[in-house]
Amino acid sequence: MCRLDLLRVAIVGASGTPYQDGLFFFDLQLSSSYPTVPPQVHYRSFGLNLNPNLDESGTVCLSLLDTFGGEGVELWSPEMSAILQVVVSIQGLVLMAQPLYNEAHLGTSKGARNEIMSTPRTRACSSSAPRCTCCAARRPGSRTSWKRTFGGAGGA
């Protein structure tokens, strides 16, 4: 039996982000009420917490999916929204160069940014850490060097 209500999306992390060349998998389910309601999206985390908007249980926090607060054009609209918008939003708003700016409770002032960058969780989620944990899921033929990825740590 063919399930047209289930989709799997693989997103390759964009160049210049901590997620560069990593593969990220998302399962989408369209309810019988679609497109009146947004699709349900589950992140295949493999037990890793690499982003404030993607938790290890698989929840994707995004206004468009009605899993995070928002208003106006940030919310799902049955007349205007589409699956492509969901995928592009995940790629551009979640898997971004500065993922910790997604931490809603921390704000974006200079003082808050300095506070963010000094916490152990931040250091684990910033710059090369997500890239390191994604190395096992890299695309075949990826040319990312060990030196750049691991900050000079050895390896072939």
C-alpha contacts under 8 A as a table, 3 or more apart, distances in Angstrom:
res1	aa1	res2	aa2	distance
3	R	6	L	5.79
4	L	7	L	7.43
5	D	28	L	7.99
5	D	29	Q	5.54
5	D	30	L	4.84
5	D	31	S	7.02
6	L	27	D	7.22
6	L	28	L	5.76
6	L	29	Q	4.71
6	L	30	L	6.51
7	L	27	D	5.78
7	L	28	L	5.04
7	L	29	Q	6.48
8	R	25	F	6.96
8	R	26	F	5.71
8	R	27	D	4.51
8	R	28	L	6.15
9	V	25	F	5.72
9	V	26	F	5.12
9	V	27	D	6.31
9	V	28	L	7.64
9	V	87	V	7.86
10	A	23	L	6.43
10	A	24	F	5.51
10	A	25	F	4.59
10	A	26	F	6.46
11	I	23	L	5.79
11	I	24	F	5.14
11	I	25	F	6.51
11	I	91	Q	7.12
12	V	20	Q	7.25
12	V	21	D	5.57
12	V	22	G	5.59
12	V	23	L	4.80
12	V	24	F	6.37
13	G	17	T	7.12
13	G	18	P	7.93
13	G	19	Y	4.61
13	G	20	Q	4.32
13	G	21	D	4.90
13	G	22	G	5.07
13	G	23	L	6.41
13	G	24	F	7.37
13	G	91	Q	7.65
13	G	95	L	6.76
14	A	17	T	5.91
14	A	19	Y	6.56
14	A	20	Q	4.94
14	A	21	D	6.64
14	A	91	Q	7.91
14	A	95	L	7.68
14	A	96	M	7.78
15	S	19	Y	7.81
15	S	20	Q	4.89
15	S	21	D	7.09
16	G	20	Q	6.33
16	G	97	A	6.55
17	T	20	Q	5.31
17	T	95	L	7.54
17	T	96	M	5.97
17	T	97	A	4.11
17	T	98	Q	7.48
17	T	127	S	7.75
18	P	96	M	7.78
18	P	97	A	6.23
18	P	126	S	6.99
18	P	127	S	5.26
18	P	128	S	5.58
18	P	129	A	7.26
18	P	130	P	5.73
18	P	131	R	5.29
19	Y	22	G	5.46
19	Y	95	L	6.66
19	Y	96	M	7.83
19	Y	97	A	8.00
19	Y	130	P	6.01
19	Y	131	R	5.22
19	Y	134	C	7.41
20	Q	131	R	6.52
21	D	131	R	7.98
21	D	138	R	5.80
21	D	139	R	6.53
21	D	142	S	7.13
22	G	131	R	6.81
22	G	134	C	5.17
22	G	135	C	6.72
22	G	137	A	5.95
22	G	138	R	5.06
22	G	139	R	7.15
23	L	134	C	7.28
23	L	137	A	5.74
23	L	138	R	6.20
23	L	139	R	7.14
24	F	43	Y	7.85
24	F	44	R	7.27
25	F	43	Y	6.18
25	F	44	R	5.35
25	F	45	S	7.88
26	F	41	V	6.52
26	F	42	H	5.52
26	F	43	Y	4.56
26	F	44	R	5.77
27	D	41	V	5.65
27	D	42	H	5.08
27	D	43	Y	6.52
27	D	44	R	7.42
28	L	39	P	6.12
28	L	40	Q	5.57
28	L	41	V	4.58
28	L	42	H	6.47
29	Q	39	P	5.53
29	Q	40	Q	5.15
29	Q	41	V	6.59
30	L	33	S	7.76
30	L	34	Y	5.79
30	L	38	P	7.58
30	L	39	P	4.83
30	L	40	Q	6.59
31	S	34	Y	5.34
31	S	37	V	7.72
31	S	39	P	6.71
31	S	40	Q	7.75
33	S	36	T	5.53
33	S	37	V	6.01
34	Y	37	V	5.20
34	Y	38	P	6.48
34	Y	39	P	6.92
35	P	38	P	6.33
35	P	39	P	7.86
35	P	78	P	5.25
35	P	82	A	7.85
36	T	77	S	7.50
36	T	78	P	4.79
37	V	76	W	7.22
37	V	78	P	6.84
38	P	64	L	7.38
38	P	65	L	5.58
38	P	66	D	7.47
38	P	76	W	6.14
38	P	78	P	7.98
39	P	65	L	6.95
39	P	83	I	7.65
40	Q	65	L	7.17
41	V	59	T	7.32
41	V	60	V	6.54
41	V	65	L	7.74
42	H	58	G	4.95
42	H	59	T	5.76
42	H	60	V	6.51
43	Y	54	L	6.83
43	Y	55	D	7.90
43	Y	57	S	7.92
43	Y	58	G	4.28
43	Y	59	T	6.21
43	Y	60	V	6.35
44	R	58	G	5.91
45	S	48	L	5.33
45	S	49	N	7.03
45	S	54	L	7.76
45	S	55	D	7.23
45	S	56	E	5.34
45	S	57	S	7.24
45	S	58	G	6.03
46	F	56	E	7.27
47	G	56	E	5.13
47	G	57	S	7.59
48	L	55	D	7.65
48	L	56	E	5.53
49	N	52	P	7.63
49	N	54	L	6.71
49	N	55	D	5.38
49	N	56	E	5.24
50	L	54	L	6.92
50	L	55	D	7.60
50	L	125	C	5.88
50	L	130	P	5.81
51	N	54	L	5.19
51	N	55	D	7.02
51	N	94	V	7.45
51	N	95	L	7.78
51	N	99	P	6.16
51	N	100	L	7.28
51	N	125	C	6.89
52	P	55	D	6.79
52	P	99	P	7.16
52	P	100	L	6.72
52	P	102	N	6.21
52	P	103	E	5.89
53	N	59	T	7.76
53	N	60	V	5.74
53	N	61	C	4.78
53	N	62	L	7.18
53	N	94	V	6.45
53	N	102	N	6.80
53	N	103	E	7.82
54	L	58	G	6.56
54	L	59	T	5.90
54	L	60	V	4.98
54	L	61	C	6.53
54	L	94	V	7.95
55	D	58	G	5.55
55	D	59	T	5.63
55	D	60	V	7.04
56	E	59	T	7.47
60	V	65	L	7.99
60	V	67	T	7.10
61	C	65	L	7.43
61	C	66	D	7.99
61	C	67	T	5.04
61	C	68	F	5.33
62	L	65	L	5.43
62	L	66	D	6.60
62	L	67	T	5.55
62	L	68	F	5.14
62	L	69	G	7.86
62	L	90	I	7.97
63	S	66	D	5.00
63	S	67	T	5.89
63	S	68	F	4.59
63	S	69	G	5.49
63	S	70	G	5.13
63	S	71	E	7.91
63	S	74	E	5.79
63	S	75	L	5.48
63	S	76	W	7.65
64	L	67	T	7.67
64	L	68	F	7.95
64	L	70	G	7.88
64	L	74	E	5.66
64	L	75	L	4.46
64	L	76	W	4.82
64	L	86	V	7.05
65	L	68	F	7.49
65	L	75	L	7.31
65	L	76	W	6.56
65	L	86	V	7.72
66	D	69	G	7.12
66	D	75	L	6.89
66	D	76	W	7.23
70	G	74	E	5.65
70	G	75	L	6.12
71	E	74	E	5.48
71	E	75	L	5.86
72	G	75	L	5.94
73	V	76	W	7.56
73	V	77	S	7.86
76	W	80	M	7.89
76	W	81	S	5.88
77	S	80	M	5.26
77	S	81	S	5.17
78	P	81	S	5.89
81	S	85	Q	6.39
82	A	85	Q	5.25
82	A	86	V	6.71
83	I	86	V	5.06
83	I	87	V	6.40
84	L	87	V	5.13
84	L	88	V	6.06
85	Q	88	V	5.17
85	Q	89	S	5.91
86	V	89	S	5.10
86	V	90	I	6.25
87	V	90	I	5.20
87	V	91	Q	6.23
88	V	91	Q	5.02
88	V	92	G	5.90
89	S	92	G	5.16
89	S	93	L	5.29
89	S	94	V	7.10
90	I	93	L	5.53
90	I	94	V	4.97
90	I	95	L	6.37
91	Q	94	V	5.94
91	Q	95	L	5.10
91	Q	96	M	7.07
92	G	95	L	6.03
92	G	96	M	5.79
93	L	96	M	5.89
94	V	99	P	6.66
94	V	102	N	7.46
95	L	99	P	6.78
96	M	99	P	5.56
98	Q	101	Y	5.97
98	Q	126	S	7.81
99	P	102	N	5.64
99	P	103	E	7.94
99	P	126	S	7.63
100	L	103	E	5.48
100	L	116	I	7.59
100	L	122	T	7.27
100	L	125	C	7.76
100	L	126	S	7.56
101	Y	104	A	7.41
101	Y	106	L	7.88
101	Y	107	G	7.41
101	Y	108	T	6.67
103	E	106	L	5.68
103	E	107	G	7.25
104	A	107	G	6.09
106	L	112	A	6.17
106	L	113	R	7.89
106	L	116	I	7.24
107	G	112	A	6.16
107	G	113	R	7.72
108	T	112	A	5.95
108	T	113	R	6.01
109	S	112	A	5.11
109	S	113	R	6.12
110	K	113	R	5.03
110	K	114	N	6.24
111	G	114	N	5.15
111	G	115	E	6.19
112	A	115	E	4.94
112	A	116	I	6.01
113	R	116	I	4.94
113	R	117	M	6.19
114	N	117	M	5.20
114	N	118	S	6.40
115	E	118	S	5.34
115	E	119	T	6.84
116	I	119	T	5.82
116	I	122	T	6.26
117	M	122	T	5.65
117	M	123	R	6.62
118	S	122	T	6.91
118	S	123	R	7.17
119	T	122	T	5.22
119	T	123	R	6.46
120	P	123	R	5.17
120	P	124	A	6.30
121	R	124	A	5.08
121	R	125	C	6.28
122	T	125	C	5.00
122	T	126	S	5.76
123	R	126	S	5.24
123	R	127	S	7.91
123	R	129	A	7.68
124	A	129	A	5.68
124	A	130	P	7.76
125	C	128	S	7.96
125	C	129	A	5.66
125	C	130	P	6.01
126	S	129	A	5.90
126	S	130	P	7.06
127	S	130	P	7.30
127	S	131	R	7.75
128	S	131	R	5.02
128	S	132	C	6.04
128	S	149	T	6.20
128	S	150	F	7.08
128	S	151	G	7.98
129	A	132	C	5.10
129	A	133	T	6.42
130	P	133	T	5.18
130	P	134	C	6.14
131	R	134	C	5.08
131	R	135	C	6.34
131	R	149	T	6.70
132	C	135	C	5.37
132	C	149	T	6.32
132	C	150	F	6.66
133	T	136	A	7.08
134	C	137	A	5.33
134	C	138	R	6.48
135	C	138	R	5.20
138	R	142	S	6.64
139	R	142	S	5.57
144	T	148	R	7.20
144	T	149	T	6.90
145	S	148	R	5.40
145	S	149	T	6.13
146	W	149	T	5.02
146	W	150	F	5.61
146	W	151	G	7.60
146	W	152	G	7.06
146	W	153	A	7.11
146	W	154	G	7.17
146	W	155	G	6.57
146	W	156	A	7.34
147	K	150	F	5.46
147	K	151	G	5.22
147	K	152	G	4.17
147	K	153	A	6.18
147	K	154	G	7.25
148	R	151	G	5.33
148	R	152	G	6.67
149	T	152	G	7.87
150	F	153	A	5.36
